[in-house]
Amino acid sequence: MRKLLTVLVGLLMVVPTVAAAQPAADRPDRPLTVMTYNIHHGAGIDGVLDLERIAQLIEQSGADVIGLQEVDRHWDVRSNWVDQPAWFAKRLNMHYGYAANLDLPPVNPGEPRRQYGTAILSKYPIKDFTNTLLPLYPTGEQRGLAVATVKVRGAELRFANTHLTSNNNAERLEQAQKVVELLGTSKTPTLLVGDLNATPEAPEIKTLTAVLNDTWTEVGVGPGYTIEAGNPTKRIDFQLHSAGLTPTKASVPVTPASDHLPVLASFMLH
């Protein structure tokens, strides 16, 4: 009997190894819906601070993974000192990672540090999360590249979220070059989303689209303008992807919840 149990245990241990060894081509494609959104710390074009309407927008969109920019964490009165990434994660029942690009001491000793940056929300588990600070000029505001490894039904997705500088073209170009360097040539399917603060023809965007595909030009309909939300005239919010992801559609939902409009896109993850 003991010998039989030993054989059975050995078989049980072998099964996962065999499954893991199967080539990716044998696994079905995974549909994936992605949003990028500069939320302006939750303040809309009407001047109202309202995280709930942003949460409802995300819910209604069906997004699986979301990159948010301009996210406060215990920042100050403008966002009622709320830990916004934790609030969204709890409200939407999602995993999250937060990248504090500005990290200041509290107003009063013992209170939480005051932070401002980007967040990644995901319906799927986040295996790891890193944030790398990007090149900073003396008059600039610190920016970063947040990268999460998301496990999507057995497949790995590398999801990167950034917010490039708004007021210096040369600084922004250096930041874009650093993003390309950081993302490298990994064969893991990669999505880079964010507020890039430049239009598609700018050198900094060309630096990124030389190595990643611009989802909007592939499947978007119309100009894809995202700023200013009330009367948008520029496309500065992007979803860029590598091989291993095939976009199927993209849209810009209309909402007054921020000064930007979000970009929503659907992919097949191979």
C-alpha positions, 0 to 999 in steps of 0.5 A: 500500500505504501508503495502504491501511495508513493507512485500516486504522489509521484504522478501528482507531482509530475502533472503540473510539470507537464502542463507548464512545459506545454508551448504557449501556442497550445494555450488559448488567447486571453481577451484583455481590456485596458484603461489609462487615465490621468485622474487629476487627483479625482477632480473633474472639469466641474471642480468637484472631487469625486472618486466614486464617478471614476470608479463607476467609469472603470466598472462600466468599462469592464477594464481588467488592468488600469494605469492611473496618473496624478494619484494622491496618497495622503497628499493634502486637503485637495484630495481630503488626505485620502489614500486614493490607490487603496480606496480604488482597490477596495472599491473595485475589489482589485489588486494594486501597486502604487508608485510615489514619484513625490514623497514628502514628510507629513505635516505632523509627526506620526502621520502618513507621508504625503505622496503623489504619483501613479497607480496600477489596478488589476483584476488579476494578481500582481506578481511584482511591482517596481518604480524607477525614477526617470531623468529630472531637470532642475526645474522639473517634477520627478516622474517615474516608470511603474512596472507590474508583472500581472498574471492573466489566466496563466500568462504573464503580462508586463504592464508599465505606467508612466506620466512624462514631464509636461514643460520641457521637451528635452527632459521628456525626450530623455525620459522616453529614452530611459523608458525604452532602456528600462523596458528593454527587449523582453519577450514578455508581452508588454503594455506601456500606458500613460500620459506622455504629454506629447503628441504622436509626431513628437520625437519623444513619442517617436522614440517609444513607437520605434519599439512599441506599437501605437494601439490607437493608430491600429484600431482607434476610430477618430483623432483620439483626443484626450485633453482638455476633457471639455473640448479635447484637441490633442492626443497625449494619452497612449497605450503602446504594446509589444508583440504578444498582444493584438489590439482589437478596438480602442475608444476615448470614453467621454466623462467630466471626471478629470481634465483628461479623457481616459483611453480604453482598449481591448487586446488578445494576449497570446 
